[in-house]
Amino acid sequence: MYNNPYATIYNSQANIDRINNQIAELERLKSQIPTQTMQQPASLTQNFQLAPNNNLSVMRYSDSIDEVEKNVVIGDTPFFSKDLSVVWIKNTKGDIKTYELNEILPKDSKDIQIEYLQAQIEELKGMIRNDELSSNVNAEQNATNTPKYDEPIRTTTKKTEPTSVQKVSGSKKK
């Protein structure tokens, strides 16, 4: 039976039929699967942001200028003290500028008028002090005009002329 050529042809034909039946069954299963699951899944992308694009200067807090010097910045960056009284601005070169912050309180018309009047009072006080000083000078000058001080204060000095005058000759330009 092993040497029978008809047996090998029959076996190979049976293998071909069996493979064709499996293909047909897979095609039938494929048609039963809904078309929604056959669609390609959405491609997944993941982006990494290595450095901020828009926010080059992010506000930071610091306790001292030493901490500001240690930090590396990628743009002009303000560093505020914890109590918000000092701000350090560091640039990419490492230069640091220090500023003091003061709160600006809104003033109404009465506050402005009070400050104006206080400034006028201080100005008048200064004028009174200047008058007192100049009146003291006049009193001292009047006191010196008394007969007690009539004697001359200066003494005359003799003028002596040099006995010989030498002429220094300059070189002529050619």
VENDAHU-V155678 format. One record per pair of residues at least 4 apart in sequence whose C-alpha atoms are under 7 Angstrom apart, sorted by the first residue. I is the first residue (numbers start at 0). GAP is how many residues later the second one is. Records with the same first field share a line. If there is no record, write none. Layout:
I = GAP, GAP
//
This chain:
4 = 4
5 = 4
6 = 4
7 = 4
8 = 4
9 = 4
10 = 4
11 = 4
12 = 4
13 = 4
14 = 4
15 = 4
16 = 4
17 = 4
18 = 4
19 = 4
20 = 4
21 = 4
22 = 4
23 = 4
24 = 4
25 = 4
26 = 4
27 = 4
28 = 4
34 = 4
51 = 4
55 = 18, 19
56 = 18, 19, 20
57 = 19
58 = 18, 19, 20
59 = 18, 19, 20
60 = 18, 19, 20, 21
61 = 5, 6, 17, 18, 19, 20
62 = 4, 18, 19
63 = 4
64 = 4
65 = 4
66 = 4
67 = 11
72 = 4, 18, 19
73 = 18
74 = 16, 17
75 = 13, 14, 15, 16
76 = 12, 13, 14
77 = 9, 10, 11, 12
78 = 8, 9, 10
79 = 4, 6, 7, 8
80 = 4, 5, 6
84 = 15, 16, 17
85 = 13, 14, 15
86 = 11, 12, 13
87 = 8, 9, 10, 11
88 = 7, 8, 9
89 = 4, 5, 6, 7
90 = 4, 5
106 = 4, 5
107 = 4
108 = 4
109 = 4
110 = 4
111 = 4
112 = 4
113 = 4
114 = 4
115 = 4
116 = 4
117 = 4
118 = 4
119 = 4
120 = 4
121 = 4
122 = 4
123 = 4
124 = 4
125 = 4
126 = 4
127 = 4
128 = 4
129 = 4
130 = 4
131 = 4
132 = 4
133 = 4
134 = 4
135 = 4
136 = 4
137 = 4
138 = 4
139 = 4
140 = 4
143 = 5
144 = 4
145 = 4
//
